[in-house]
Amino acid sequence: MKSIHQRIYDDIETKIMDGTWQPGQRIPFEHELELEYGCSRMTVNKALTALADRGMILRKRRAGSFVAPPQIDRTVMEIQDIAADARSAGHEYTFQILSSRVDRLTPAEAVKLGEESGKEMLRLSCLHVVDQKAHALEHRIIMLDTVPRARFETFETKPPGSWLLEQVPWSEARHVIKAIAADSTTAKALGMQKGEPCLVLSRQTWQSGRTVTFAELVHPGDRYQFAGVFRPLSATT
């Protein structure tokens, strides 16, 4: 016999997976589930907590629990192509270049990238939109001594990341992932509230020891996750 909290979990999971309850739809309140299953609030809470931990529902204080939107997984160790990832997962994808200008590395940027201060680079901001919702805010530097043709690229048909992957081979990459609270500018661009959590992927790539690009991609915390499958180089057991 299944425990009551497992029955609640399974019933909700089934309704989400078969489409009975759609993303963004509120599921029954805790007191409604208590009455339906004839159990305690603690039992209901245990089931909902497990569903939230799995990413199937979002729990909002006072408002209730809602079916979570499907998340796009990203393997951490790969070079990210947001456009290709979204389209391969069956999502509608568009992008918008918010700003683009030739600039020079500041002393602080030079230290962070291990480059010389004052070097010319292209500074870009780009908004990625998936299924008509803001998916990521991208801030990118492209080094013009390594990628000189970027100076004249308009990025009208392809976002900067996709264009670079096609144009410039890379030999080394470094990823850093961190969590931040959205500031007012980021929140406005991503359709969030100021202070809500975001996931930030910072990535620098090199070609034969020369920096190709440095990018920071800011994702709303409830619309994105990083995932990976790893295997040992050789089996020992």
N, C-alpha and C positions, 0 to 999 in steps of 0.2 A: 504493500500500500504506500502510495506517495504521501509525504507530509503535506500539510495544508499550504505552507509557504511555497513548496515546490509546485503544487497544483496552480497556485496563483501565478507563479513565474511562468510556467509552461503555457497557461491559457493566454497570458498577455503576449508572450513571445510569438505564439501562433498567430494571433490577430495582427501583430505587426508584420510578421514575415509573409502572411498570405494577402496583405493589403487591405484587410478589413479596417484597420486603423492606419491612417496616412501620416506622413511626417508633419509635425506641427499640431496634430490633433491631441486634445487633452484626453487622457484616460480617466476612468472613474476616480473620484476622490477616495482617500483612505477610508473614510467612514462608510462610503458606499461599498467598498470591497469587504469591509468588516461584516456588513449586513449580508452581502451576497454569499460569502463563504462561511459565515457563522464563526468567526475567529476574533482574536484580539488585535489591537492596533500594532502591537509588537510583531506579530506574525506577518501582517501586511507590509510593515516597514522593512522587514528582513527581505521579502521578495522584491520590493521596489528598489532597495539598495543594491541588490545583486544585479538587477536589470540596468540600473544607472552605471554601475561599475563596468558593465559590459558595453556601455555606450548605446544602449537601445532606447533609453528614455532620458529626458532631462527633467530634473526636479527643481522647481522654482518655489521659493518660500512664499506662502500665502496663496499663490496662483495654482498650485497643483503640479501634476506630472504630465509631460507631453512626449509624444513619439519623437525621437531624435531624427534629424535629417541624416541621410546616408553619408558617411565620411569617405573621403578618398585617402586610401593608404599610400604612404610613400616610403619606399625602402631607403633607409638612412644612408647607406653607402653608395648609392647610385647618384649620378648627376641628374638633377631634376629638370624635367621639361613639362611645365604645368599644362601647356596646351595639349601635348600628346597624351599625357596622363588622363586629362579630363575627357578627351574625345574617345580614347580607347575604353574608358569606363562607361561610355554611352551618354555623357553629359554635353550640354551645349556650352561652348566656350567662346568668349570674346575678350578683347583687351583694349586698353586705352593708354596711350603715352601721355602722361600728365606734364612732364617737363623734360627737356633735352638741351644740353648746352656743353660746349667745349670749355673746360676749366683746368685748373692746375691743382695738384695735390697740396693740401695744407700740411704743415709740419706734423700735426697729430696723425693725419691719414698716412703720411709717409712712414712714420714709425710703426703704425699698425700693419701696414702692408710690406714692410721691409724694402721700401723703395726710396728714391731720392725726392726730397721736397721740391715742389715746383714743376714736376713732370706733367706734361699735358695728358689729359684724360677726358673722356666723354662721361658726363654725369647725367644719369637718367632716373626718372621715376615712372612707374608703370602700374596700372591697376588691372588685375586679372579678375574676370567675372565668369562664374560657372553657374549655369541654370538661372541666369539673370540676378544672381546674388554676388556681392563682392566676396572674392575668395582669397585674395592676397594683395598686399601692397608691397611693391618691389622698389628698392633703392639700389642702384647699380653704378659701379665705376668700371669703365672699359679703358685699359691703358692704350693710348694711341701709338706709342712706339712699338708695341707688340701687334696691335690690330689697326693699322693706319686706315684701312678702308671703312672702319666704323665712323670716321669723321663725317662722311657724306651719306651715311645710311639713314633713311627716314623711318624705318620700321613700320611701314604702312601695312604690310601683309603678314609679317611675322613678329612676335614679341622678341625682345633682345636675347633672352635665354635660348630660344629655339634657333634664332639666327646664328648665334655664336657656336652652338653645337654643330651646325652644318658647315660653318666657315672656318673654324679654328680648331685644330686638334689640340688636346690638352694632355699633359704627361703626369700631372700631379694635382691633387685637390685636397682641401681641408674643410671639414664641416664643423660647425659649432651650433648646438641647439640650446635655446634658453627660453624661459617664460618671462613675460613682461606684462605690466598693466597698460592698457591702451591710453595714450595721451589724447588730447582733444583733436589733434589733426588726424591721427591714425583712426580714432573712433569715428570721425565724420566720414572718412574715406571708405571704411569697411562697414558702415551701417551698424555700429555698436554704440554702447554707452561708455563714456569715459571711465577708466578704471577696470573694465572687464578684461579677463585674461586673454593673452595672445601667445601663440607659439612663434618663435623667430628662428629661422634657419639662416645662419651666416656662412657664406662659402667663398673661398678664394681658390682660383685655379691658376696653374702655371703651365708654360710651354718652355721646356729646356731651361728651367730656372728663372724665366721672365714672367711676371704677372700678366695674365690675360685679362682677368676680371675679378672684381669683388662684389658680391651681391648680398643684400639682406632682404629676406622675404618674410613678411609679417602676416600670419594667418590668424583668423578668429579661432580661439581655442575650442569652440564647440562645433567647428566645421571641418576640422582637419586633424590627422594624426600621422605619426611616423611609425613605420613597422618594418621588421626585417626578419628574414629566416637565415640562420647561420649554421654552417657545418664545419667540423674540424678538418684540417688539412689531411689528416690521416686517422683512420679509426684505430683506437687502442683497445676497444673492448668488443 
